Amino acid sequence: MTGDRVAPPDFETALLSLRGHRLRPELRLEEVPAPTRIAPYALALTGEVNTDVRGRDPDALLGHGRFVVLHEPAGQDAWHGTFRVVVMAKARLEPELGADPLLGEVGWAWLTDSLREAGAGYHHLSGTVTRVLSETFGGLELRGGDVEIEIRASWTPVTTDLGPHLLAWAALTCAAAGLEPLPENVTMLTPRG
């Protein structure tokens, strides 16, 4: 979000690098208002992973996430650079996974593996993996309990080419939502509407 200001060339280059990537058809992206207090230039996208690729069935929602690009031309000491990528991925899991003591490490591996496989150069990676176990009582007992995982992370990219970072976040969001990775050189076909 740049308001009335002209965006710096590095930010324009970064935004252009996010266009034209093929994502899985189950992941639908939408641009949303970006945070305005953290950096003078920002972009935010949300994504929903939905087995109904047209996105019309709310019961088909598997997970969702957010991808944010922040740019401070003068740099930020905490970022160790002028850009910061901030991501979140959240999904409901099978109840038996909630008790797995390695769930946090698995969620973090989804992120680091996605970054490596996308070729996204970065430094100063930090974040959290949170599991939420919800138990229901009274009239809600028919629903059973819920288990959710939420992965939040941020890092400083090494170049203005943020396309690999978007692809890594997309892979992370789909992995958290339970989609199997596609084999190399295989593309999912979108059903005709």
PyMOL commands that set and color helices and strands:
alter all, ss='L'
color gray80, all
select helices_A, chain A and resi 9-16+58-60+95-99+103-118+138-142+163-176
alter helices_A, ss='H'
color red, helices_A
select strands_A, chain A and resi 27-32+41-50+61-76+81-93+122-134+146-157
alter strands_A, ss='S'
color yellow, strands_A
deselect
rebuild
show_as cartoon
